[in-house]
Structures are given as C-alpha cells and as structure tokens.
Amino acid sequence: MTLNKNYTIASIPGDGIGQEVLPEGVRVLDRAAELYGFTLSWVEFPWSCEYYSKMGQMMPADGIEQLARHDAIFLGAVGFPGVPDHVSLWGLLLPIRRKFNQYVNLRPIRLMPGMASPLANAKPGEIDFLIVRENTEGEYSDQGQFLNRGTEEETVIQQSVFTRTGIDRIFRYGFETAMKRKHKLSYATKSNGIFIAMPYWDARAAEMAEQYPDVKVEQYHIDILSAHFVRRPESFDVVVASNLMGDILSDLGAACTGTIGVAPSANLNPEGEFPSMFEPVHGSAPDIYGQKIANPIGQIWSGAMMLDHLGESEAAAAIMNAIEQTLRDGPRTPDMGGTASTEEVGSAIAAAVQASSQAGDNEVRVQTGEQRSGTAAGEAQNRSGGSAP
C-alpha cells in the first residue's frame, strides 16, 4: 500500500497512568496507520505536574503556539498529588480547550459486548448515546471575586458565563448530529433553580429547535435526567448539556455501562481552524500508577475518534472492531476482572487491528459527530485522581 498522507500529532502523556496508557494508544494507532496507508509523526511534550514542580508552570509560555503546528493532540491524563487540581487543569487542559476553540466535548456512552453493566437486565447494544457537552464557557469560569476576606462576612462569588454564540453553536452541533442519527435530542437544564443562565439556555434551545422540525426534542432538569440515565438509558440518543452538567452526566453515563476506564472523549474544533484534542475520560489514578495494570482502552478508543476526525474512517473502524473483540474475548485488565497488564491489552488490540484489516471486516462505525461510536469503562482508573473534567 502506498503511503500518501502524514499527520503530525502532539502527544502529551501527562500524569499518572496517562504515561502508561498513552504508549499503548500510540502502538495501536501506528499499527492502523501502517495497514491503512498513512503515517503518524508523533511529537511528545513532557508537560505535567512533574514539569510544574521543576518549572513552576504546566507548560511553557509558548505552549499553545507549539501545539498549534500539529494536526491533532493526543492527551493522557492531567493531575497528580502535590499540585492542586485547579492549578494543573487551568495550567494545561483548560487553556488548550479554550485557546483552540474546542467548544464541543463529545463523549460516547455505549454498552458493548464483554461489558458488565451494573444496571439490571442491561444488554450490549441497548445503551448507545452521545453526550454533546459545551466545552469552553458556562460554569467553568475563572471569573469571580472575594468580598470581606478574613471577616465573618467573607463571601465568594463565582460567575458562570454563557454567551449566545456559545449556546447556539453547541445546540447546532447537537441538532446536526441528531439529524445523522435517530432524529432525537435531549438536553439538560436547571431553569427552575438557576434563575438567569438556565432560562436563557432554554430559550436559545427552543429557538434552535425551530430550525430542526424533524428532530424530537426533550427537555429535562438535570436532577431527573440523572435519574433517567439510570432507569432508562436506552431511551437517549443525543444529549446536549452545559459544561458542568455534561461533565457530570458523562461520568454517570459511562458508569451505567460498567466503569469509566474505557470511556473516550474528543475536544473538537468542528471548523478545523485549530487542532482538536483526544483523551480518555478517566483520571491519572495515582493509586494504581506504576503497577502497569491501567486499562488502555479509553486511550485507544480516543485515538480511534482522532483518526475518524482526521478522515481515516477505515482505520478508525478497524480499531473499534479490535476493541470490541478484545472486550468480548480478552485479555482484560484487573478492573474488568482479568489479570492482564496494560501492555498486554494494548498488544492484543494492535494484533486484532491487523487481523481485522486482513479480513476486511471494518463494518463497526466510530462515533464522532458524523458517525456512531460508544464507550465502556474501568473503575479503578477513577478511584483516585478524578476523571477528566
């Protein structure tokens, strides 16, 4: 096969198990590239909490400019004991999302063969939906102030920032995605309690819905929506939510499929003006770091989403096929009841990609905004270090 495309990928292993699972993602992606006629040029950046301890910053002052030269960003995990989470995240992850206008955080929720859902009677294929989360504004804001600091009347004000542009574009993405799937969109709100921002969110959703009369729209307050995720997850297809609500819902949804250790995510700049970033949902899990038992599937799945975003849909489909085969047949890491190491699972998926290519069996579709995909999980990887915000 003649190689005709090369993609330059910024690799940021980050902290904890990110340093263990990201190499397995690279292994699988390189195998897929070799088989499907393109190359990946990896440029690794050592930015992490360890880097912060040495340099006093999570990335250099020109870090964004360095990343901008690449076609995509492949991230492991951010956060480690000794560096406060708000320092590590606001020093690396969140600036990347905002500077590159990655306003869509796409998190597939899917129960696949080999996954054991904690929900009674849930079967593979029955849970398969997308969370479309606003990713650059909303509740995740650094705007606010202290009043009367050091007194009994000390007050902290945290401001949420919602803009018409930000709300409209995330709903438009959600509706466009729903048009390519089942023509159904649900969205989270809390307008009965959040007096200003959420009624505005609802109003923009209603106006946007008028442009998509073929899409069935369901509005849910976040509390009952969380309950419905557990009671009837099979009823959802595309779920749009604000930054904070989407963050929480995506962990809950992944937990409904088992755990969050194999759950992928994409931080998308849909217009392609800037590189998009792909990362597993699980956190850095310092409690299991160094044991080489972390589940690499979330990282590998995120890599499949990256390839699909870059236009290499056949290679992405082969990876998804290999992931499903491995989830079904093994090997499995301890979080899924097995005894395999991180490397053994990564190697097995890479081998399955090759077998899939040779068999020509690439019918599994990857879930990005244009195509379907899904997610599973790995509970141990979120016991400590938190999930990716």
Secondary structure as GFF3:
##gff-version 3
##sequence-region A 1 389
A	DSSP	beta_strand	6	14	.	.	.	ID=ss1
A	DSSP	alpha_helix	18	36	.	.	.	ID=ss2
A	DSSP	beta_strand	39	44	.	.	.	ID=ss3
A	DSSP	alpha_helix	49	55	.	.	.	ID=ss4
A	DSSP	alpha_helix	63	67	.	.	.	ID=ss5
A	DSSP	beta_strand	72	77	.	.	.	ID=ss6
A	DSSP	alpha_helix	85	88	.	.	.	ID=ss7
A	DSSP	pi_helix	89	93	.	.	.	ID=ss8
A	DSSP	alpha_helix	94	99	.	.	.	ID=ss9
A	DSSP	beta_strand	104	110	.	.	.	ID=ss10
A	DSSP	beta_strand	128	134	.	.	.	ID=ss11
A	DSSP	beta_strand	144	147	.	.	.	ID=ss12
A	DSSP	beta_strand	155	158	.	.	.	ID=ss13
A	DSSP	alpha_helix	164	180	.	.	.	ID=ss14
A	DSSP	beta_strand	184	189	.	.	.	ID=ss15
A	DSSP	alpha_helix	197	209	.	.	.	ID=ss16
A	DSSP	beta_strand	216	221	.	.	.	ID=ss17
A	DSSP	alpha_helix	222	231	.	.	.	ID=ss18
A	DSSP	three_ten_helix	233	235	.	.	.	ID=ss19
A	DSSP	beta_strand	238	241	.	.	.	ID=ss20
A	DSSP	alpha_helix	243	256	.	.	.	ID=ss21
A	DSSP	beta_strand	264	268	.	.	.	ID=ss22
A	DSSP	beta_strand	276	280	.	.	.	ID=ss23
A	DSSP	alpha_helix	297	310	.	.	.	ID=ss24
A	DSSP	alpha_helix	313	329	.	.	.	ID=ss25
A	DSSP	three_ten_helix	334	336	.	.	.	ID=ss26
A	DSSP	alpha_helix	342	359	.	.	.	ID=ss27
A	DSSP	three_ten_helix	379	382	.	.	.	ID=ss28
###
